[in-house]
Amino acid sequence: MPAAFPSHQGLLAPLWRRWPGRIAVLPLWVGALAPDAIDGVTNLLRRGELGQGPGHSLFGAVFFDVPIGLLLLAGLRRLLRARSASRLGRYLLAIDSTGAGRRRLWIDASAMALGTVSHVLFDWLSHEHARLLWPFATDPDWFGAWWRTVWFRCSAPGYPDYPIGPHFVAWVLLSLLGLGMFVRYRPRPQAGTRAS
C-alpha cells in the first residue's frame, strides 16, 4: 500500500489537474485514506496489527469505506471550520467542494467512491495478496507466483512479519510517485475562496 497520506492522494493528482474546480478534492482525499483508516482501526483492535481487511475490497469500498468516509469527512469539515484560523485549515476549506444539501452529498459521495476504489486498485498492485473480490470469492494470483516471491521478511510497527518481494518494490515506487505528484501538483483553491 502506498503510504495512506499523501501518496494515495497524490496518485489522484491527474484528476484535479485535468478538471480543476470540478473534482471535490477533500472528499477524494478522505476516500483515498478511508480503506487504511477503517481496516487499520478494526485490525488493530481485533488482531493487534495493521493489514488489509474488508475495506480493501471493491465491495468494502462501496459499503464500508464510502459511508464511514462520509462521516470522517463531516468530522474533518467541522474540525477545519473550528480551526479555520490556521493556514492549513484555510487551505483545506478553500479546496473543498461547493454545493449544498443533496447536491453536495452526491458530489462528496462520488468523489469519496472514486478515492476509495483508487486506493483498493493501487493496493491491488502493491500487496502480496489482494482482497478485490471479498466476500464473494478468493482472489486468484493476479500476477502469478513470482509476484508473491518473498526475498526476506522484516518487522515494522503494525507489521510483525512483513514480506519483502516484487510487490514491495511496487509499493515503494507507487509511494514515491504519489508523494512527488502530491507535492508537485497541489490543488488550487475553488473560485471565490482564499487559502492564504
C-alpha positions, 0 to 999 in steps of 0.5 A, a space after each residue: 500500500 502506498 503510504 495512506 497520506 499523501 501518496 494515495 492522494 497524490 496518485 489522484 493528482 491527474 484528476 484535479 489537474 485535468 478538471 480543476 474546480 470540478 473534482 471535490 478534492 477533500 472528499 477524494 482525499 478522505 476516500 483515498 485514506 478511508 480503506 487504511 483508516 477503517 481496516 487499520 482501526 478494526 485490525 488493530 483492535 481485533 488482531 493487534 496489527 495493521 493489514 488489509 481487511 474488508 475495506 480493501 475490497 471493491 465491495 468494502 469500498 462501496 459499503 464500508 469505506 464510502 459511508 464511514 468516509 462520509 462521516 470522517 469527512 463531516 468530522 474533518 469539515 467541522 474540525 477545519 471550520 473550528 480551526 479555520 484560523 490556521 493556514 492549513 485549515 484555510 487551505 483545506 476549506 478553500 479546496 473543498 467542494 461547493 454545493 449544498 444539501 443533496 447536491 453536495 452529498 452526491 458530489 462528496 459521495 462520488 468523489 469519496 467512491 472514486 478515492 476509495 476504489 483508487 486506493 483498493 486498485 493501487 493496493 491491488 498492485 502493491 500487496 502480496 495478496 489482494 482482497 478485490 473480490 471479498 466476500 464473494 470469492 478468493 482472489 486468484 494470483 493476479 500476477 502469478 507466483 513470482 509476484 508473491 516471491 518473498 526475498 526476506 521478511 522484516 518487522 515494522 510497527 503494525 507489521 510483525 512479519 512483513 514480506 519483502 518481494 516484487 510487490 514491495 518494490 511496487 509499493 515503494 515506487 507507487 509511494 514515491 510517485 504519489 508523494 512527488 505528484 502530491 507535492 508537485 501538483 497541489 490543488 488550487 483553491 475553488 473560485 471565490 475562496 482564499 487559502 492564504 
